[in-house]
Amino acid sequence: MTTPASPDGETAPGTTTVLYDPDGRLDAGLGLPLDREPHMRLVRTVIAWSGPNTLQPGDYDQIALQLTGHGRAVAAEVRRRCTALPAEAEPRVLAEVMLEEAERRLDEPRQGTVRCVQMRARQVRALYGRLDRLTAVCASPADGGRPDVRAGS
């Protein structure tokens, strides 16, 4: 989605650009914001679904596509945070195992079902949990700026 641009080519104030990257080709190194809150609202809504399916399969597929793209963006950020830790650090090892699982699950074909969408929503929630733990571990302590790798996950 393209946003209106001002005459100097900049994005107009108060507008946003929607990132469409379902294959995860864009990397967190681009510095794009994760837009956590809108995606977490979607995650909470999807996980809370129960009862009969009320949407068309194509709608579920679109939601799965959105969650897949966002999950890959969060995974890229987790991967980037891992590189700040020593290879043998417990938080890094745990994050790398979780990233392997996330990659496997996000690569599964979309099925246009509630179950498929909820699985991806749970994966996004888990990735954000891991990102939060890595952020806490990688925070620069006052004693010299080295990450505290003893903190665990």
N, C-alpha and C positions, 0 to 999 in steps of 0.2 A: 504494500500500500504506500503510495507516495503522498507526502504531505505538502500543503501549499508552501511555496517558497517566497521569500521577500525579494525585491528587485536585486539585491546583492547576492542572491543565490542561497542564503541561509534559510533554515526552517523558520516558519512564522512562529512567533511566541504562542505558547499555549497549545501547541500541536505535538503529536508524537509520530514516530515512524514505527510501523509494525514489522517485526523481524519474522520472515518466513524462511526457515532453515530446517525442514524436517529430516534431512539427511546428515545434519551436523557438520556441514562443510566449513561453516564459519567457526573460528576458534575464539575462545575467551580472550585471547591476546588482542583482539580488536578493541577491547574496552567498552563493549556494548553493555548497558545495564541489563540485569536479569529480569526486571519487572516482577519481583517476587510476590508482592501482595495480590495482584490480579490472578496470577497463576495459582497461588495457594488458596484463594477463594474458590477457584475452579476445582482444585484438588479436593478440598473439603466437601464441596457440593457433590462431586462425583462419588466419593467414598461413602457419603451418606445415602446414596440412592438405594432404595429397596422397593420391592413390589414389582408390578408388571412394567415391561419396557414401554415407554410412552413416546419415544423418539423413533424416527426412521433409521434404518441401518446406516444410511449416508451421513446422518447427523452424528451418530456415534463414531463413525470413521473420521469425521472432521475433528471431533474432540480428541480422539486418539492421536491424530496427526499433530494437533497443537501440543499435546502433552509430550509426544515423542520428541518434537523439535526442542521444546523447552528442557526436557530431561537431558538431552544431549548437550545443551548449552550449560546447564548446571554441572554435568559430568566433566565438561572441559574445564570449568572453574575449579572443581575438586582436584582434577589432574594437575592443574597449574599450581595449586596450593601444596600438593604433594612434593613437588620439586624443591620446595624450600626446606624440606626435612631430609635428614640423612636416610640413606636407603634402608638401613636396618631399624629405623625408628618404628615403634609399635603403631602409632597413629598412621604412618605412611603405609605400612604393610596392610593394616585393616582397610584403609581407604582403597588401596589397589585391588584387594579382593572384592570389595563392594563395587568398584568400577567394572571389573570383569563381569560380575553378575548383572549390573545395570546394562552394559553393552549387549549381553546376550538377550536380556528381556526386551530391550528397546528395538533390537533387530528382528524380533518375531513379527511375522506378518500381522497387519491390522485386520480385525475380523468384523468390525462394525457391530460389536455387542457390548452390553453393559460390563460383562466380565473383563473383556479386553481393555476397556477404558479405565475400569477401576484398578486393574493391575498396573497400568501406566501411571495412574494417579498415585498409587502407593509407592511406585519407584521414584517419582519426583519428590514425594515427601521424604523418603529415605535419603535421597541425594542431598536435599537441603539439610537434613539432620547431620549428615557426615560433613557437609560444608561448614556448618556452624561449629562442629567439634574441631575441625582443622583450623578454622579461623581463631578459635580460642587458644589452641596450641601454638599457632604461628604468630600470635600477637607478640609484639616486641616487649619483653619485660624491661623493667627499669634498670636491671643489672647489666646492661651492655648490649641489649638488642638481639641476643641469640634466642631462638625458639626453645621453649621448654618441652623437649621431646619425652620427658618422663611422665607428662600429664596423662598419658594414655588416650583412649579415644573417647 
